[in-house]
């Protein structure tokens, strides 16, 4: 059944509601029609003498100032009545949202950016407060003067704005709504902490208007929290409940600790938290409309005084940043959604309820098949940036020279409401946009599409006529009991083109398909492991044909079964899907089982066969890793094999700083070990050594060296920075893991941790609202997301300091949310299980509760498992940084069945043959072989976070046939890469521009695990970070995942490349070509198809390992790995 569309009434009965902020509905609202509006009516209804005590104190002096506005509204109503205004014929103007902005303006200039855009939308809201406050820090005072400055600029362009929308409020009215916040501790509420802003919030909520008030919180929510506290302490329980019922919060990052106070003590307050998702407004995707050039041309220059006050840059971003803008874009009445439903998604993002209260947190949408937390905001960027551009034009252009959004009509309904339509499985449904119009006379285009994530059905139904005014939707036969969200976009041809939306929610009758019986439960039996399956949802599949839902009951026993599935025939443990066993996987499996009170089967074999590592084989670049020594010592301790670590760690050792100087590896030689010297170069290597020696019963001869090194890297706030030198110790680079490792090392020495209370507070501030821990409380890096490793480190360090997370229950819940249907745990919610992430989760739960086994709750979990459809793709083969050469090289590549060669055309010891020669030869022969350039940028240098120098950091494909402009962009990025830039600047000036040209960008050297998490996750989250990583290197050790085990974390999330690192011609380098390969599933072999497969997660790194090359290692998305295994005869290049 369709929610019946309203019939269009007679044009002369069009009504528009006008409300002056602060007035009661009876006295402050008038239903205006052309026949009733008059100056006398305005005087009689708005006389200051009749205003009562509940009126806004600004109202009295604004009544007469508002008369021109009301007269203008009268003219607008008349215009609407004859069909020429912005409202469609027959449509009542929607009720405007009541809005209070709470801003920490004066800190990051992006608040000054957001207020400019907000003022351009003030005609769409009933603005009831502009409140100042503080955010993350206390380094600045509140700055109401900056709000006055913006409103003054707005007032200068108001006459022009009212040509387009006469309901823009007067600047005097807005100035009266500017209320100053508390200039004290921003993290507390209580007696003596009232402010002008907190008192004003109470007055706004106390108005008899029954509608909710939306609080767009750009800084901290302290003023709202203080208002709630005051009402709580001065009113009855029913009075407090009535007060809170009107509150609606959209908070950007909960930037002070009073957010936690509200959520803990008042979980019934409606609270949307955009915890990082807001960054989608500027980060990732096409940067053109947030660039400095766009900003200068469409906002700051030639657009009047309001555009001129827009700052040209904000913290960490030149151009448009506006991190707070999604809070009010969420409320813009454009037909896309209903603010009462955060789960539906709109310009301000998409959210889901967390816990039993009224709290909503960010959730990802799928972008190129991958869950992307920024995409729910970024996906609409072109639309809201175009509308921003158009409204800036309103500041200086007449109506006839500017563009205005069209009006979308859905099934005859001209309003902006969401239509709910009941239907049935297999039905055919007609949707119509007939009657849609554009007041500027522009022609319209139509697009119908399914917002899959907003509904409950996991795929898009067939839509015929998806680009027509009338579309037909075929409801899938298996959609019983599900909802499907269909979005209508109506776009005009103005400049810039603007979009109007409508949403139809198709409610499909019936009950959802019952769960498969085999997945519905039953008492798990840890003694009988089931066959190991891919752990959880793929991040890439986004159609019904490419994913299946898996559901199971899991608990501690399921986690035990998962761990035991990784035990190999020799008794030791190894990664899933592989035959080898290494210490790197043996230790976490054994320790996790021990924490779960599960005996390790065959412990003698487990220890004897589980202490080796691939990098110890002859020909390796290195002999020892500090983390390997740490794991060997702890494995011996866990299995009660003290003194059997093979290194004599129970003796006396001298720790010695050894400057890495940016070298490829940090070399720990066997000669130093024989001298009982423990070399270190940073906080991680030092902590590994200290803990390994102490757990083995050894002693450190020079503990002051440890103390001095660590304390030189501690900040006044308690945090530690893994800094190269003391001058590189900066607050922005503090890290939860570095801080935890410093705590581990000092406690292992038996020392108290200096400034322990500050350390505790800083670590607690790293906890995100979701419950997990980030690496930093507020660093804007894309990589700064909650992760199980960061949580493991922080929870253990806090426990050593006698403390807990600030929200232990949320942490416990978050850790449990990582468990997948296979029983294992992922690094983040929805990520595939692996041994390491399972160990981190189990150990964190143990540190948090004292009993990991009981801390793992029994629950039903589900995940989407990816399935690659048969016949959709071909399997092609690529090799990067291969040797250069001419026809002979091409013929060799063809004999090895390669389809894409990225030539290392600066390879030493190779023929000086340009890539164009090989490319032309392959084209002449019509070989299905793409040949492009991929030089290793030896001259590039950078400094990681903490100032550590690095080289071997830049490899990227150069697309052929670049334009002159693109080549200039490439040259500028290359020149910048040679300057030794810090990581953030290197990403912005080097990686970002090159990736946008159409390339992968990856390093050989990622330094160590802490750094790797940041630089790869920066790229994974849509920022300027690495977009691929090495899975196989041409020499001397083929499998670089076994060389650096942390790299398995990105298998299936970033493409793992086979990098030949050629240092010779094709004859010398044929062995690497025969050893390793990168498979990609695509419809064509060319570069564009290869890059698309990389983005969509359809690549597998294949390595022939073992002395006889008879063992296969495959790294990629589990579903893609499974697919290529089934089709091995189609791609196997060896006899």
N, C-alpha and C positions, 0 to 999 in steps of 0.2 A: 504494500500500500504506500502510495506517495503522500508525504505530508503535503496537503493540498496547497498549491500556490495561491496567493491572494489575488483577487480580481482587481484590475486597475480601476480605481474610482474615478469620478469626474475630475478633470484637471483642476477645476476651481475649488476642490475640496482638499487639495494638497496641504498638509500640515507640517510645520517645522517647529520643533521644540527649542526654545531659547531658555537657557538657565544662566543666571549670574552666579558665580561661585559664592557659596556661603549663604544663599537665600534658601528658605524652606521651599519645598515643592509648591505649597499653596501660594506663596507670595513671590517666589523667585522664578516661577515657570509660567509661561504663557503659550498657549497654542495659537499660533499666528496663521491667519489666512489673509488673502488679499482683501477680503471684505471686512475684516475685523481690526486689522492693524491701523493704528492712527497715533499721532503724537499725543492726543488726549489720553488714549489708552495707556501709552507708555508712562505719562505723568501720573495717572491714577493708580497704576499697578506698582509703580516703582518709587513712589514718593519716599524720600528719606524719613519723613515724619512717621511713616508706618512701619519702618524696619524694626524688627524685634531683636531681643538680646542674642539670638543665635546667629545673627548676620555676621558675615565676614567684616572685620573692621575697615577693610578697604572699600566696602560697598557704598557707604554713605557718600563719599566724595566722588565715587565712580558712576553713580546713577546718571547724573547729568552728562558726564563725559561719555557714557555709553549710548546716549540717545542717537548720535549719528550712526553708531554701529547698528542699532535696532532699525533705524530708518533704512540703512543699507540692506539689512535683512529683509525688510519689507519689500524692497526692490527685487531682492533675490527670489523671494517667494512669488512675486508677480512674474518674474522671468521663468521660474519653474512652471508656473501655472500655464504659460503658453508654450511650454515644451522646449525652451531654449537654454535651460540651465543645466548644471552638472548632474542633477538627479533625473532618473528615468521617469517617464510619464507613469503616474500611478504609484510611485514608490514613496513611502514615508521615509524621511531621513532617519538613519539609525540612531539609537541612543548612544551618545558619546561616552567612552570610558572615563571614569573619574581617575585622575592620575596625580600622584605626588612623586616628584623626582628627588632622590637623595644622592648627592654627589660629593666626592672628595676632590672637587675641582681645586687646582693649585698644586696637585702632585703631578702625575703623568698628564701631559697636555692633551691626551686623547679625550678627557672630559670636556675640555674647551672645544674640541672638534665635535663631540656628540651634541653639545648644547645648541650648536648652530643648526644641525639637522632637526633636533627636537623642536626648535622654534618654528621651523617650516612645517611641522606637523601639529602645531598648537591648535590649528583650526579643527583637527580631528579628535581632540581630547577636551575634556573639561579639566583644565589644569588647576589643581587645588593646592599646590605647594611646590616650591623650589628650595629644598633644604640643603644646607652645606653640612659637611661632616669630615671625618678623617677616614683613611683606608688602612692599608697594611702597616704603615709606619706612623711615627709621631714627629717627623722631621719638619712638618710645615703646619702652620695655623690654618684654620678655616679661612676661605677666601670668598665671602659673598660679593666682594667688589668685582670679581671676574664674571659673576652672573649678571650684575648690573651692567657691566661693560657690554656683554652680549645682547642684553635686552635693549640697551640704548641703540646699538647698531640695528637691531631688528626694528625698532621704532622708526628709523630713518627710511626703511624700505617698505613700511607697512602700507602706505597709500598704494603702492604698486601691487603688493600682495593681495589687497582687498579688491582689486580689479578682477582677480581670479577666484577668490573665495572671500566673500564679505564677512565671514564669521571668524576671521583671525582676531584674537583678543588684543585689547589696547595695551601698550607697553606699561602704562601706569598701573593697570590691573595686575600684570605679571610682576612688577616690582613690589607690589604689596604682598605678594606671595613668597618673596625671598625671605627665608628664615634661617638664622644662624644656628649652627650646632654647638656641641660641647667642646671646648678647647682644653680637654684634660685627657686622662687615660681613655683611649677609644675602646678598650676591651672590658669595661665595667659598667654596671648599672647600679642604682641604689640611691639612698638619701643624699641630697646635695648635688645631684648630677643632672638635674633637670636643665633644659635649655629652651631657648625660644623655639627651636625646631620641634623638640619633643612635646612641648605644650601645644604647639600648633597642630601636630598630628592628632592629639586627643580631640581638639576642637573640630577638626575635619571629620573624624570618625563619629563624633557625637551628633553631627547634623542628622535631622530626622529623615534624610534621604535614605531609602532602604538599599540602594545600589551599593555594590562593593567599591572599595577604593584600591586601586592598583599602586603599589609602591615599587617604582623602578629604582633599584638600589645599585648605584654605580661605584660606591665605595663600601664602607661598613654600614651595617644596619643598626648601629648603636642608638640613634635617636628614636627609631621605632621600638627597639627593645626597651629603652627607658620609658617610653609611653606605656608599653604593656606592663612594665614593672609598677609604674605609678598607679595604673588602674587596678592592678592586682592587689595592691596594698590599701586602696581607698574605697573599693566597691565590693559588693557581694559577689558570690560565685556566679549567679545568673547575670549580673551586670557585666562582669568580666567576659562571660561567654558571649553575650550580645555584642560587646565591643569587638571581640576577636572575629566574630562571624563575618564582619565586613572587610577584613584584611585579606588582600591578595598581594603576594610578594613575588617579584621576579628579581633575583639577586645575581649580580655578576661576581662570582667567586667567593661570596661570603667573606669580605675582607677585614673583618675583625671577629674576636671570639664571642661577641654577644650573639652571633648567629647560632652558635652551638647552645648558648643559654636558652634562647627562644625555643629551639627545636627539642631540647631535652625537657624543658618545663612546660612547653605549650605545643605539643605535637599536633594539635588540631588546627594550628595556623597554616593556612594554604601557602605553600612556599615552593617556588620553582628555583632551583639552583642551576645556573649555567656554569659548570665547573670546567672551563676550558673550551667548551663548544663555541662560545662567543668569538673566539679567535678566527672562526670561519669567515667573519666579515672581511678580513684582510689577508688571511694566510691560505696558501695553496691555490690551486686552480689558476685561471687566467688572471694575471696581476694587472692587466691594462687599466681597468677602471678603478684601481686603488693606487695607481702609480703617482709619483710626483708630477709627471707631465699632465695626467688627467686632472689632478687636483688643481693645478695652476690654471688650466684652460677652462674648466667648467665650474670652479668655485671661487678661487681667490682673486682672479683677475677679471675685470669687466663685469662683475656681478654685484656691485654696490658695497656699502659699508658692512653688511652682514657677512658676505664672502670674505672680505678683507680681514675680519677678526679670526678666521679659521686658521689655526696654527699649521705651518707647513710640514711639521713632523711631530712625532710623539716618541715615547720611550721605546727604543728598539725598532722603530719603523719610520722611514721617510715617506711622506705621502699620507694616504688615508689609513688610519688605524681604527679609531672609534670602537674600542672594545666594549663600550657600554651601550652602544646603539641598539643591539638586539633586544634589550629590555623593553624598549617602546615599539620597535618594529613588530614585536610579538602582538601588540595591541592595535596595530593599524587596521582599520576596517576596510579591507579590500576584497572580501568575499572568500578568502582562502580557508579560513578556519573560524573557530570559536575559542576565545581565550580560556573558557572554562574547561577546555579539553587539551591539556598540554601534550597528550599522547598523539594528537592528530598531526602536529607539525605545521609550521608556517615560517614567515620570514625571520622570526626570532628563535627558531630551532625546534627540536622535538625532545620530549621528556617522558619518563614513565614514573609511576608511583613507586616509592621505596618504603617498605615497612607499612605498618598499619595506620599511620597518621595521614597527614595531608601534604607530605613532602614528595617532590618530584625531582629527579636527577636526569642529566643529559644521557641520551642514548644515540648510537650512531645510525646513519643511513648507509646504504651500499653505494659506493662510487667505483666504477669500473670493476664491480664484483667484489670489492673489499669493504669491510666495515670501516667507516671513516667518521670519527667523532666530530669533525668540523663540517662535514658535508650537509647536515641539516640546516645550517646557516648559509654555507657557501653556495649551495645549489641554486639559491634565488638571487645571487649577487648581481647578475646583469639586470634583473628587474628592479631591485631597490636602488641600485646605483643610477639607472636611467631615470627613475622617479626623483631621486635627489637632484640630478642634473636639471630635470624639467622644473622643479620647484625653485632652484636657484635662478633659472631663467625668469620665473615669475617676478623676481626682485627687480628686474630691469626691463622686461618686455611687456608690451600690451597683450591682451587676450589673443588677438589674431596672429601674433608672431610666436606664441608659445604653445606647448602641447599640454593636453589634459587627458587623464586616463579615460578609456572607454567605459561603457557600462555593459556588464555581462548579464544576460537573462538566461535562466536555466528552466526549461520546461514551462515557460510562461511566467516564471516567478522573477520579478524585477528587483527583489531585495538582495541583501548580501548574506542572507542566512544559509546555513547548510541544510540541504534537503536529505532526508532519510527515505529511502525507497525500499519497500519489501518486495522480494522476488523469490524465485525458487531455483534449485539446481537444474541446469540445462535450459533455462529460459533465455529468451532473446529480449533485450530491453532497449527501447529507443530513448535517446537523450538528445535534446534539441537546444540550440543556442539562438533560435529565431527570436528576433526582437532586440538583440544586442545592438548597441548604437555607439556613436562617437560624436560628441558635441562639436568637435572641430571639423567634422565632415570627412575624416580620413577613412579609407577602406580598412576592413578588418580581416584578420586571419584567425583561424581557430585550431586549437590543439586539445585533444582529449588523451589523458594518460592515467595510468594507475599508480597511485602512491602506495606501493606494496607494504612498506614498513608501517604505515599508519593503520592498516587493516590487520585482520587475523588470518586471511588466506595468503599462503606463501608465494604466490605467483601472480602475474598479470593475466587477466582474461583477454580473449581476443576482442579487439575493438575495430570494427569496420567503419571506415570514414573518419579515422582519427584526426584528419586534417580538414574535415568538412564541418559545415554548420550543424549538421545532424549526424549523429554517430549511433551505431548499434553495438551493444555489448552482449556477448554470449557468456552466460554464467557457466563456469565449469561444473561438470556433473558431480565432482567430489568436493564442492564448496559448501556442503550442508552445514548450517550453523555458524558460518563465517561472515565477516564483514569485509567489503571491498570498497576502497575509497577511490573514486574517479574524480580527477581534477579537470576542470575546463579552464583553459587559458584563452582569453580574447585579447589580441594584440593589434594595436593600430599601426599606421604607417607614418606617424609623425616623427619629428626629430627632437629628442630621441624617442624611439618606439616605446610605448607604455602598455602595461598589461593589467587587465582586470581578471578576477578569478571567480569561480564558483566550485563548490564541492558537493558531490552526490555520494552518500554512503549507502551502498547496496547491502541490505540485510537479507541474507539468504536463509530461507526457512530450513527447518530440520535440525538434527543434532550432528555435531562434529563426528568425523570418522573415529570409531573406538581405537584405543591404543592396541598395538600388537600384543598378544598374550605373552609372548616370550620376553617382553620388556616390562611387564607390569609388576615384577617384584619376585617374591620368593626369597627365602633366607639364603644369603650368599655364603659360599663355602670357600674360604681363602686357601684351603689345602689343595684345591683342584683348579688351577688357573685355566680360564677360557682362552681360546686363541686371541692373540693381540689384534685389536682393530684400530683404525684411525681414531684419534682421541675425541674430536669434536668437530664443530662446524668449520667448513672451509671459509676463509674470509672473502672468497672470490665469487662463488656461484650466486646468481640472483634470478634464476628462472626455475620453474617447477621441474623442467627437464634436467636441471643440473644440481638438484639437491633433494635429499630425503631427510625427513625428521626422525631422529632417534631419541628415545626416552628410556630411562632406567632409574631404578631406586639404587642409591649409593650411600655408603657410609664408610667407616674405618675398614671394615672387612673388604669392601670393594677396592679401597686404596691399597690394601695389602696384596690382593690378587693382582692388581695392576703392577705393583713392584715385582712380584715374583715372576710375572711373565717375561721379565727382562733377564732372567738368569739363563745363561748359555750352558751347553753341554759340559764345558770344562769347569763349571761351578761358579765362575765369576759372572759379573753382570755387564751388559753392554746396551747400546742404544737399540730402540725398537726398529725392526726391519733390517738389521745388520747382523752379521755373524761374529764380528770381532768383540773382544772384551778389552777395555782399557781401564786403568785406575780412575780416569776422569769420570766414568759412569759407575764403576764399582763402588767407590766410596759413598756417593749420595744415596744409592740404593740400600747399601748395608746400614748406613746411619738412620735412614728413614724407617727401615724395618725395626731397628733396635728401639727407636723412640715409640714405635707402635706396639712394643712388647711382643714382637713376632720373631721367633728364632730364625736365624739365617741358615738355610739348608746347606750342608756340606761346607762348614766354615773353613776347614783346612784348605780345601780346593779353592774356595773363594779367595782366600788370602794369597795362596801360592800363585794362582793364575791371574790375580787381579791387581797386581802392582806395576804392571808394565805400561808403556806408552809408545805410540807410534814414533814420536819425535826422537826416541832414544835409539832408533835403528840407525845403522851406519849410513853416512851421507847426509844426515840431518844438519840443518843450519845451527842447531843449538843442542846443548847437552842436558840442561836442567831448567825447570821453571820453579819459581818460589811457590806458586799455588800447588804444584805437583808435590813438592816437599811437604807442604801443609797437609795435603790429603793423605799422603803416605803415612805421616805421623798419626793422624786421626784415625785412619783405618786400622792401624796397629792397635791403637787404644780401644776402639770400639769392639774389635775382635779379641781383645785381651792378649795381644801379641807384643807387649812392651819390650823394647830393645831389639825388635826385629824389623825396624824401619830401613835397615841397610845403610844408614848414614852415620850412625853413632850419635844420634841427636840427644841421647841421655848424658852426654859429656858437657864440657864447658866450651862455649862458643863466643867468638868476638864478632859483633855486628860492625859492618863497615859501609859507609856511604860510598857509592860508586856512580859517578855521573853518567847517565845513559847518553846524554848529548844528542838525543834524537836518533840513536842508532836503530837499525832494523829490529834487532832483538836486544833484550837485556840479558847478557851472557853471564851465567853462573857456571864457572868452569869446575871440572873435577879436581884440578890442582888446588883451588881455594877450599873445596870441601875437605880435602885431605888435611889441610891446615886448620880445620875447624873455624873457618872464616865464613860468615854469613853476609854476603853483599846485598845491599838494598839500594833502590833508586827513588822510591816514593813511599807513600803511606801504605798502599796495598802490600808491596813486597816486604816492607818492614813488619807489618802486622802478621803476615803469613809466617815469617821466620820466628818471631817472638812466640806466637802461639804454638808452632810446631815444636820448638825446643822445650817450652814449658810443659806441654801435654805429654812429652816424652820423658819428663823428669830431669831434663838438663837445666843448665844455668847459663846466664849471660854475663860475661865477664865485665862488660862496660854498659850497664843499664842507663847511665846518664846520657849516652849517645842517643838512646831511644827517646828519652824524655825531652832532650833539647830539640831533636828533630821535630817531634810532634808538637811541642808547645810553641815552636816558632811558626806553626801553621794553624794555630787556634785564633779565632776571632773573639772580640769582646763579648759577642752574643753567645759564646759557647761552642759554636760550630767549628768544624775543621775543614780546611781546604787542602786538597791534594795538589799542592803548589810546587812548581819546579824550584823556585827561589822564594825567599821571604817577601820580596817585593811583589810577588804575584798573588799574595793572599788578599783576595777581594771577596766581599760578601756575596756577590752574584754567583761566585763559583763554589761556594760552600756546598757540600754534598752529604746526604744522609749516610751513604755507605762509607765515605771517608771518615765521617764523624764516628760511626759505629766501629770501624776498624781501629781508630785511635783509642776508643774506649776499650776494645778487646785487648789491645796491646798493653795499655797501661794497667788494666786489671790483671792481665797475665803476669805482669811484673810484681803484682801485689800493691800497686800504687792506688791512691785515691785520684780521681779524675779532677783536675783543676776546674773551678767554676762549674761544679757539677749541676747545680740548680739551673744555670743558664743552658747547659747542654741538654738537660731534660726538656726544658721549655722549647728549645729550638727543635729538637727531634719531634716533640709532640705537635709543633706547628706544621710539620711536614705531612701530617695526616690529612688526607682529603676528606671531603664530606661523604664520599662513598664508603669510607672506612679504611681503605688501603693507604699506603704511604707513597708520596712522591720523593724525588731526590732533593727537592728544595721547596720551601714554603710557597714561594711566589715567583720564581724565575719564569719569564714568559716563553722559554724554549718549548718547542712542540714536544720534545722528548720528556718533559716534566709531567709525566702521567703516573698514576698509581701502578705499582708493579710488585710482584711477589718477592723479588729479590730485595727491593728497597724496604718492603714491609718486614721481611725476615731480619734484615740488618737493624732496622730501627727498633723493632720489638725486642730483640735480643739485647741490644745496647741499653734500652730502657730498663729491662729486667735486671741487668748487671748493676744499674744505678738505683735499684729499688723503686722503680716507677713503672707506670703502664701508659699506654696510649691515652690521649685525652678522651677518647670514646672507645673503650675496650669492646663494648657490645657490637658497635659498628665494624670494628676490626675483625672480630670473630665472624660476623656475618659475611663480610667481604671475603675473607679467606675461604669460607665454606662455599661461596659463590663461584670459586675457581674450579670446583670439582666437576668433572665431565662424566658423561654416561659410561665411559670405560673405567671409571674409578680413579683415574689420575687427575692431577691438577695442572691448570695452564698458568702461564705467566700473568695473564690478565683475564677478566671474565670473557668467555667465548673463545679463548685461544686454545690450540691443541695441547693436550697433555704431553709432558716429557718428564724424564727422570729428575732432572734438576729442579724444575718448577714444583714437582711433587715433593721433593725433599725440602725445599724452602718453605712450602706451605705447612708441611708436617712439623718442621722444627719451629716455625713461628707459632703455630698453635700450641706446641708444647711449652714454649717460653711464655706464652700468654696465659695458659691455664694450668700448667704443670702436668697435664695428661693429654697428649695428642689424640689418643685413641677415643676418649670420651668427647673431646672437643670437636671431632668430625661428626656432624649431625647426620641422622638418617633423613634422607630427602629424595624427592623425585626430581631429576634434572633432565633437560632435553637439549638437543643441539641439532643443527642442520649439518648433515653429512653430504659432502659434495659427490656428485656422480658425473663423469664425463660421458656425454651421449656418444654412442657409436656412430661413426660415419660423418660426424660434423667437422672434424679437423683431420689434417694430415700431420704426420710427425716429421719435422725438419730438424737439421742439425747445424749447430753454430760453434765457432771457436774464436775466442777473442785474443788479441795480441799475438797473432800467429806470425810466422816468419814471412818476410816479403820476398818477392821474386817475380819472374815473368811467366811465360807459358808452362815451364816445367813445374813451377809451384802450383799453378792452377790445375794441371793434370793430376798431380799428386793429391790435391784436395778432392778432386772429383773421384779418384780411386778410393778415397776414404769416405765417400758418400756425404761430404759436407755441402751445406746449402748457403751458409753465410760465414764469410771470413772477415774479421776485423783485424786489419794488418797493423802490426807494430812497425810502422814505417820509419822509426828511428832506431831499429834494432841494431845493436853493435854486431859486427862480423857477418852481416848479410849483404847481398848484392844491392847496389844503389839503384833499384828499379822503382820508379814511381808507382803508386797504387793505380793510377789511371791506366797504366799499361796492362796490368793483370785484369782490371775491370773491363777494358775494351776487348781483351782476348776472350774472356768468358762470355761477353755479349755476342761477339762474332761467332762463337761456337754454339750459341744459344743454350748454354748450360744453365740449369736452375741453380745458379750460384751468384749470390750478392757479395760484392767485395767493396769494403769501405775502409776508411783509415781509423786506426785506434792507437796513436802513439802514446808511449808512457811519458808523462810530463815530469822528467827528472828534475827540472829546474824549479818546480813548485815547492814551496815551503809554507808551513803554517805553524801556529801555536795552538795546541789544544787548550781546553779550559784548564786553568791553573798554570798556564804559561809554558807547558812542556813543548819543546821544539820537535818538529817532525818533518820527515820527507817520505818519498814513496807514497804520496797521498792523493795522486790525481791520475785517473785513467778514464778516458771518455771517447765514445765514438764520434767521429766527425761526419755528419750526414753529407752525402755528395750533392753537388749542384746547389750549394748555398748561394743566396743572393749576396750582392755587395754589402748590403746593410747587415745581413747575418754574419758575414765574414768579419766585418768591423766589430760587431758585438763579440764574436768569438775571440778576436785579437785582444780586445779590451779586457775580457775575462782572463785570458791567458797571461796578459801583462800583470794583472792584479794578483794572479796566483803565484807570481815570482817574488812578491813583496814580503813574505813572511807574516801574513795577516793573522790576527787572532781568529779562532774558529767561527765565531758568529759572523764576523765581517767576511771571512773567506766564503762561508755559505751564501751570504747575500750577494757578494760581488763576483764570485767565481762559479760556484755550483749552480745556483739558481738560474743565471742567464744561459748557461750551457745546457742544462736540462730542458729549458724552455725552447731551445733550438731543435729538440728532438734527439735526446741522447740518454744513455745511462751514464752515471758518474759513480765511480767506486775507487777505494784505495787498495793497495796491497797491505799497507801498515795501518792497523787501527789501534795500536799501542798496547792496550790492555782492556780488561773486561768493563771496568767502570766507564772508560772513555767510549768503548764500542757501543754500549747501551745508548749513550747520548747521541753519537754521530749518526748511527743507523736509524734510531727512533726519530730523530729530527726529520729524516727523509720519509720515514714510514708515516708520520703524522701530517704530511703535506707541507712541511717547511723546507728550507734550503739545507737539506742534509743528503747523505749518500743514498742513492736509489738502487744500489745493488751491492753485493759483496762477493769475495772470492770463495768459491767452494772447492775448486781444484786449481793448483798452481803447477806450472810446467816443470818446476824443479825446486829443490831436490826431493821434497816429500809431496806426493801427489795429493793426498786427502787433507785439505786444510781445515776441515771441520774436526777431524781427529787431532790436528795440530793445535787448534784453538777451539776447544769444545763449546764455548759460549756461542759460537756462530750458528749452532743448530737452532738457536732460538728464532732465527728469521727464516728458517726453511718454510717455503710456501707463502711467506709474507713479503720478502724481497727476493728478486731473482738471484740465484747463486750461479756465478759465471765460472766457466772453464777458461782460465787465463793461462795462455802458453808462456807468457813472459819471455818471448823468443830472444835468444842471444846468438843467433846464427842463421844459416840458411835452412831450406826445407830438408836437406839431407841430414844435417845435424839435428834438426828438431822434429824429425818424423816420429820418434818414440813418444814424446808428449802428445802429438796428434793422435797416436794410436792408443794412448792411455786414457784420455778424457774427452768429454764432449758435453755440450749443452743442447739438450733437446727442447724444441718448442712446438707446441700444438697450435697450428694456425691454418688458414685457408690458402696462404701463399707464402713463398719463401723470402720475400723481400724485406728490407729493413723496417718499413712501417709495420708489417705484420709481426716481425720479431719483437719490436718494441711494444706493440699492443699485447702480445702474449706475455711479455714481461710484466706489464701493468696488471694484467688479468690473472696472474699467478699460474700460467700454463707452461711453465718451464721446469725442467729437471736437469740437475747436474749429475752426469754419469761418470764414474771413475772405476777403471779396471785396476784393482789393487792386488796385493800379494806378489810374491816373487815370480809367479808364472802368469800373472794377470788373469787369474781364474776366479777372483772374487769381485763382485760388483757392489759398489756403494752408490746409492741414488738419493739425492737430496732435492726435495720440493714438496709441494702440497701433497698430502697422502693420497688423495684421489687421483692426482695426475701421475704420481709414482705408480699407483696400482694400474692405471691405464697403460702406461708405457711398458710395464712388466708383461701385461697380457698381450701386448703387440710387439714384443721384442724382435720377432723375425722381420718386422717391417723396417727396423732401423739398425739392427746389429751390423756394425761395420767390419768386424773381424770374422775370420773363417769359422 
